[in-house]
Amino acid sequence: MAKKTLQRKSSRFIRTGRLLIGGATVALLIFFIWLDFPKRPKNPILASDGVTTSYCSAGATAAYDHRHDPPNTTFYDNPKMSYSIDEPMEKWDEKRREWLESHPSFAGPDRVLLLTGSQPSPCLEDHLLLRLFKNKVDYCRINGGCDVFYSTALLHPKLRSYWAKLPLIRAAMLAHPEAEWIWWVDSDAVFTDMEFKLPLRRYKDHNIVVQLWDHLAYEKKSWVGLNAGVFLIRNCQWSMDFMQVWASMGQQSPEFHKKGRLKISSVSDKMFPASDDQSAMMYLLLKGEKKWREKLYVEKEYYFQGYWQDIVGTIETVKENYERMEKRVRFLRRRQAEKTVGSLAVVRERYLKAAGYGKGSWRRPFVTHFMACKQCNMGNNDPMYMGDSCSVGMEKALNFADNQVLRQYGFVRPDLTNPYNLSVLPFDFPAGGGED
C-alpha cells in the first residue's frame, strides 16, 4: 500500500514538473520574441542628416521578395507629390524613413545609384557611348551595392544640355528611396580602376562630394576649378533644397542672364555670359550660404575624377608596374570568379601603400574624365586638343579598364590602342618568381 502511494506521488510530481518546465519554456519564448520585436527608432531626423539603417526598424536580412510591396501608405500615395524639380519637396527625410521602415531589406548606408546619360537624338559616335556605358555597368556589377540608370530623356523642357542632370537627379531620388547616395557620372568619364571602392564612411557628415583643384579654384578663381561632371549627392532633404536653389540659376529662370553675369564677375576666365551648371555649383559651394558650404566634402586624396590629359600618358607605365607587382605576388595572379575579385583589392592594397594617389602616383587612377572631348562627335572637340588625342586617349583608357574585366573571363588585349586584338590569358600570367 505504501509502495502504491509513493508511486502516485512520484507520478504527480513528474506531471507537475513537466507543466512547470513547459510553462517556463513558453515564458522564455515570449520574452525572446519581445526582445526581437522591432521598435520604433528614437533618433530624431534632422534636415541634413540623410537616412541610414540606424533610422530604420530592425528588419530581417533574409531574402526579400522584390515583387511584393507592403500595403502601407507611403509618399507615393500622395496625389500632390511631384517628381518635377519645379515643385519643392518638404519633409523628404521623414518620408524616406517611413518607406524604408516598410521595406527594411532595402536599407543600407552604402547603397548607391549611379546616374549617367546622353542626348535624346542619335550620335555620330553611338558605339563609343555604348562602350562608355558598358564601363559603368561593369564597375557596378563587379563592386556591388551600385545600380545604374542611363537616361536619354530631357525631364524638363527648359533645363537642357548640362542642366539636364538636375531634374534627373531629383526624379531619381524619389524613384530610389533605398539609395543613400546619387552618383552623377558624365558619359565621358571612364572607370580606370575596377577594384577601387568609394570610401563612403569618410563622407558620413557631408551631403555632397566633389573634386576641386585648389590652384584653379582659390588662386586663379577659374570657373573650371571645380568640375560638375562627377559628384556624389546624398538622398536627403538638404540635397532637395540645394538642387532647388541650383536649378533656379538655370535656363528656366527669368533671371538666367542676370545670374550668369553675377557668376562671371566671381571668376576670372569665364568668357560666355550664359549661366552654366558648373559655375553655378562652384558659386553656391564656395561663396553661397554657410548651410551649403558646411556640408561640402572636397575629395583630394585620390582621383575622384582625374583630368584625362594628366592620366592617359601614364597608363602604360601603370600597367607595367601592376604586372611587376603580380609577378612577385602569386595570389594576385590567381584565377578567380568575378564575384570574388574584391579579395584581390584587399591583398593588392598592401603593395600599393607606397604608390600614393593622384598626379604622379603609379596607382591606377579611379576615374579618368575626358572633359571637353565631344564623345558624341569626336570631329568637333575643343580646339585646345590636338588632332585625335581625345579619341586615342579614350580608346586606351577604355581598353585599360576592360582588360581588368576580361581577365576574369580568361582574355586580355595586349595592345591598349587596338580593341579588336584579344589573346587568351596564359595560366599564372605574369609568372615571375620572387616573393609569393
C-alpha positions in Angstrom: 0.0 0.0 0.0 2.8 2.4 0.9 4.5 1.5 -2.3 1.4 2.4 -4.4 1.1 5.7 -2.5 4.7 6.5 -3.2 4.2 5.7 -7.0 1.2 8.0 -7.2 3.1 10.9 -5.5 6.0 10.4 -7.9 3.7 10.4 -10.9 2.1 13.6 -9.7 5.5 15.2 -9.1 6.6 14.3 -12.7 3.5 15.7 -14.2 3.8 18.9 -12.2 7.5 19.2 -13.2 6.6 18.8 -16.9 4.0 21.5 -16.6 6.4 23.8 -14.8 9.1 23.2 -17.4 6.6 23.7 -20.3 5.4 27.0 -18.7 8.9 28.3 -18.2 9.7 27.4 -21.9 6.7 29.3 -23.2 7.6 32.3 -20.9 11.2 32.3 -22.3 9.9 32.2 -25.9 7.6 35.1 -25.3 10.5 37.1 -23.7 12.9 36.5 -26.6 10.2 37.3 -29.1 9.6 40.6 -27.2 13.3 41.4 -27.3 13.4 40.7 -31.0 10.3 42.7 -31.9 11.1 45.8 -34.0 10.9 49.0 -32.0 10.4 52.5 -33.5 13.7 54.4 -33.6 14.3 57.0 -31.0 16.8 59.1 -33.1 15.3 62.3 -34.4 15.8 63.0 -38.1 17.4 66.4 -39.0 17.0 68.1 -42.4 20.7 67.5 -43.2 21.2 64.0 -41.8 20.1 61.8 -44.7 18.7 58.4 -43.8 20.6 55.3 -43.0 19.8 52.0 -41.4 20.2 53.5 -37.9 16.9 55.2 -38.5 15.1 52.1 -39.7 13.3 49.3 -37.9 15.5 46.3 -37.3 14.4 44.1 -40.1 15.4 40.6 -41.2 18.2 40.4 -43.7 16.7 37.3 -45.3 15.9 37.3 -49.0 13.2 39.8 -49.8 10.5 39.3 -52.5 11.0 42.3 -54.8 7.7 41.6 -56.4 5.9 42.4 -53.1 5.1 45.9 -51.9 3.6 46.1 -48.4 0.1 47.8 -48.4 1.4 50.6 -46.1 0.6 54.1 -47.3 3.7 56.0 -48.4 4.6 59.3 -50.1 3.9 57.5 -53.4 0.2 57.5 -52.5 0.0 61.3 -52.2 -1.5 62.8 -55.4 0.2 66.1 -54.7 3.7 64.6 -54.7 5.6 65.7 -57.8 8.7 64.3 -59.5 9.3 67.7 -61.1 12.2 69.9 -59.9 9.8 72.9 -60.2 7.9 71.6 -57.1 9.7 72.0 -53.8 9.9 68.8 -51.7 9.3 69.0 -48.0 10.0 66.6 -45.2 11.8 64.2 -47.5 13.9 62.6 -44.8 10.8 61.6 -42.9 9.0 60.3 -46.0 12.0 58.3 -47.0 12.5 56.9 -43.5 8.9 55.7 -43.4 9.3 54.0 -46.8 12.5 52.2 -45.5 10.7 51.1 -42.4 8.2 49.3 -44.6 11.0 47.9 -46.8 13.8 47.2 -44.3 15.8 44.8 -46.5 16.4 47.7 -48.9 18.0 50.0 -46.3 21.8 50.5 -46.2 24.2 53.4 -45.7 26.3 52.3 -48.7 23.6 51.9 -51.4 24.5 54.0 -54.4 22.6 54.8 -57.6 24.9 55.8 -60.5 23.2 58.2 -62.9 24.6 58.9 -66.4 23.2 59.7 -69.8 23.4 61.3 -73.2 21.3 63.4 -75.6 17.9 62.1 -76.9 19.0 62.3 -80.6 21.4 59.9 -82.2 25.2 60.5 -82.0 27.8 60.0 -84.7 29.7 58.0 -82.0 26.9 55.9 -80.7 29.2 52.8 -80.4 31.6 54.9 -78.2 28.7 55.8 -76.0 27.8 52.2 -75.7 31.3 51.3 -74.6 31.3 54.2 -72.1 28.1 52.9 -70.7 29.4 49.3 -70.5 32.3 50.6 -68.5 30.0 51.9 -65.8 27.8 48.8 -65.8 31.0 46.6 -65.4 32.2 48.7 -62.5 28.9 48.5 -60.6 28.4 44.8 -61.3 31.9 43.9 -60.0 31.7 46.0 -56.9 28.1 45.6 -55.9 25.9 47.9 -54.0 25.6 50.1 -57.0 22.8 50.3 -59.5 23.0 52.1 -62.8 20.4 54.3 -64.6 21.1 55.6 -68.1 18.9 58.5 -69.3 18.4 59.8 -72.8 15.3 61.8 -71.8 15.1 65.5 -71.0 12.8 65.7 -68.0 12.4 69.4 -68.0 11.6 71.4 -71.2 13.9 74.4 -70.2 16.7 72.6 -68.4 18.7 71.2 -71.3 22.3 70.4 -72.1 24.5 70.3 -68.9 21.5 71.4 -66.8 19.5 68.3 -67.8 21.1 66.3 -64.9 19.3 68.2 -62.2 15.7 67.2 -62.9 17.0 63.6 -63.5 18.7 63.6 -60.0 15.6 64.9 -58.4 13.3 62.3 -60.0 15.9 59.5 -59.2 15.8 60.4 -55.5 12.1 59.8 -55.5 12.2 56.7 -57.6 15.0 55.2 -55.4 14.4 56.0 -51.8 16.6 53.0 -51.0 19.7 54.8 -52.4 21.6 56.7 -49.8 23.8 58.4 -52.5 23.1 59.5 -56.0 26.4 59.4 -58.0 26.3 61.5 -61.1 29.0 60.4 -63.7 29.2 62.1 -67.0 29.1 59.8 -70.0 32.7 60.8 -71.0 34.1 59.7 -67.6 35.8 56.2 -67.5 36.4 54.0 -64.5 40.0 53.0 -64.9 40.4 51.2 -61.6 37.8 48.4 -61.3 38.9 47.4 -57.8 38.7 50.7 -56.0 35.6 51.4 -53.9 34.2 54.8 -52.8 35.2 55.4 -49.2 31.6 56.3 -48.3 32.2 56.2 -44.5 34.5 59.1 -44.9 31.6 61.3 -46.1 29.2 60.4 -43.3 29.0 64.0 -42.1 28.7 65.5 -45.6 26.0 65.7 -48.2 27.9 66.5 -51.4 31.3 65.3 -52.6 33.3 66.9 -55.4 36.8 67.2 -56.6 38.3 70.7 -56.6 41.6 71.9 -57.9 42.9 74.4 -55.3 45.2 76.4 -57.6 42.4 76.9 -60.1 39.5 77.5 -57.7 41.2 79.5 -55.0 44.2 81.1 -56.6 43.1 81.7 -60.1 39.4 81.8 -59.4 38.8 79.8 -62.5 35.4 78.6 -63.4 37.0 75.2 -64.2 38.4 74.9 -60.7 35.5 72.6 -59.9 34.0 70.1 -62.4 30.3 69.2 -62.1 30.7 66.1 -64.3 31.3 63.7 -61.4 29.8 64.2 -57.9 28.1 62.4 -55.1 25.0 63.9 -53.5 23.2 62.4 -50.5 19.5 61.4 -50.9 18.1 63.8 -48.3 16.2 67.0 -47.7 19.3 69.1 -47.7 20.0 67.9 -51.3 16.4 68.6 -52.3 16.8 72.2 -51.1 20.3 72.6 -52.6 19.1 71.4 -56.1 16.1 73.7 -55.9 18.5 76.7 -55.5 21.0 75.3 -58.0 18.2 74.8 -60.6 17.0 78.4 -60.0 20.2 79.6 -61.8 19.3 77.5 -64.9 17.6 78.3 -68.2 14.1 78.2 -66.8 14.8 81.2 -64.5 13.7 84.7 -65.6 17.0 85.9 -64.1 19.0 83.4 -66.1 21.2 86.0 -67.8 21.5 88.2 -64.7 22.8 85.3 -62.7 25.1 84.4 -65.5 26.7 87.8 -65.3 26.9 87.5 -61.5 28.9 84.3 -61.7 31.2 85.8 -64.4 32.1 88.5 -62.0 33.1 86.0 -59.4 35.5 84.0 -61.7 38.4 85.2 -63.8 38.2 83.3 -67.1 34.6 82.5 -68.0 34.1 84.0 -71.4 30.5 83.2 -72.3 27.7 85.0 -70.4 25.1 82.1 -70.1 24.7 80.6 -66.6 26.0 77.0 -66.6 25.7 74.3 -64.0 29.3 74.1 -63.2 30.0 77.8 -62.4 26.6 77.8 -60.5 27.7 74.9 -58.4 31.0 76.5 -57.7 29.4 79.8 -56.7 27.0 78.1 -54.3 29.5 75.8 -52.7 32.4 78.3 -52.4 30.6 81.6 -52.0 27.0 80.7 -51.1 25.3 80.3 -47.8 27.0 78.6 -44.9 24.4 75.7 -44.9 25.7 74.7 -48.4 29.4 75.1 -47.7 29.4 73.3 -44.4 28.1 70.0 -46.0 30.6 70.0 -48.8 33.4 67.5 -48.9 36.3 68.2 -51.3 38.0 65.0 -52.2 41.7 65.4 -52.8 43.2 62.1 -51.7 42.5 60.1 -54.9 41.3 60.6 -58.5 37.7 61.1 -57.7 37.8 62.4 -61.3 41.1 62.9 -62.9 41.8 65.1 -65.9 42.4 62.8 -68.8 45.5 64.7 -70.2 47.2 64.1 -66.8 46.5 60.4 -66.9 46.5 58.9 -70.5 50.2 59.3 -70.9 50.9 57.3 -67.7 48.6 54.3 -68.4 51.3 52.1 -70.0 53.6 52.8 -67.0 50.9 52.0 -64.5 50.1 48.7 -66.4 53.8 47.7 -66.3 54.0 48.4 -62.6 51.0 46.3 -61.8 52.4 43.4 -63.8 55.6 43.6 -61.9 53.6 43.5 -58.7 51.7 40.5 -59.9 55.0 38.7 -60.9 56.1 38.9 -57.2 52.7 38.0 -55.6 51.2 34.7 -56.6 47.8 35.5 -55.1 47.3 38.4 -57.5 47.9 36.1 -60.5 45.3 33.6 -59.2 42.3 32.8 -61.3 39.1 33.9 -59.5 35.4 34.1 -60.1 34.3 37.7 -60.9 32.2 37.8 -57.7 35.3 37.4 -55.5 37.7 39.8 -57.2 37.3 42.1 -54.2 39.8 39.8 -52.4 42.4 40.9 -54.9 41.9 44.5 -54.0 42.5 43.8 -50.3 45.8 42.0 -50.9 46.9 44.4 -53.6 46.5 47.3 -51.2 49.4 46.0 -49.1 51.7 46.5 -52.0 50.2 49.9 -53.1 50.8 51.8 -49.9 53.9 53.5 -51.2 52.3 54.3 -54.6 50.5 57.3 -53.4 47.4 58.8 -55.0 46.6 61.3 -57.7 49.1 63.0 -60.0 52.5 61.4 -60.0 51.2 58.1 -58.5 51.6 54.7 -60.2 48.4 53.6 -58.7 45.5 53.1 -61.2 43.5 56.3 -61.5 40.0 55.7 -60.2 38.0 57.9 -62.7 39.5 59.4 -65.9 37.3 62.2 -67.1 37.6 63.2 -70.8 36.2 66.7 -70.1 35.8 68.9 -73.2 36.1 65.9 -75.5 33.0 65.6 -77.7 32.2 61.9 -77.3 29.1 62.3 -79.4 31.1 63.9 -82.3 34.9 63.4 -82.0 35.5 65.6 -85.0 34.3 68.6 -83.1 36.5 68.5 -80.0 37.7 71.6 -78.1 40.4 73.3 -80.3 42.9 73.1 -77.4 43.1 69.3 -78.0 45.3 68.5 -81.0 44.2 66.0 -83.7 42.8 62.7 -82.5 44.2 63.0 -78.9 40.7 62.6 -77.4 39.7 59.5 -79.4 43.1 57.8 -78.9 43.1 58.6 -75.2 39.6 57.3 -74.7 40.4 54.1 -76.6 43.4 53.5 -74.4 41.5 54.2 -71.2 38.5 52.0 -72.1 40.8 49.1 -73.1 42.9 49.5 -70.0 39.7 49.3 -67.9 38.2 46.4 -69.9 41.4 44.3 -69.5 40.7 44.3 -65.8 37.3 42.9 -66.6 38.3 40.5 -69.3 41.0 38.9 -67.1 38.2 37.1 -65.1 37.0 35.7 -68.5 40.5 34.5 -69.5 41.3 37.1 -72.1 43.4 40.3 -72.5 44.1 43.0 -75.0 47.9 43.1 -75.4 47.7 46.5 -77.3 45.7 49.1 -75.5 45.1 51.1 -78.7 43.6 48.1 -80.5 40.2 46.9 -79.3 40.0 44.1 -81.8 43.1 42.1 -80.9 42.4 39.8 -78.0 44.6 37.0 -76.6 44.0 34.0 -74.3 45.5 34.9 -70.9 48.1 32.2 -70.1 47.8 30.4 -66.8 49.6 32.1 -63.9 50.2 35.2 -66.0 52.5 37.1 -65.5 54.6 34.5 -63.6 57.9 35.7 -62.5 59.1 34.1 -59.2 60.3 36.1 -56.3 58.0 36.9 -53.3 54.7 35.0 -53.1 
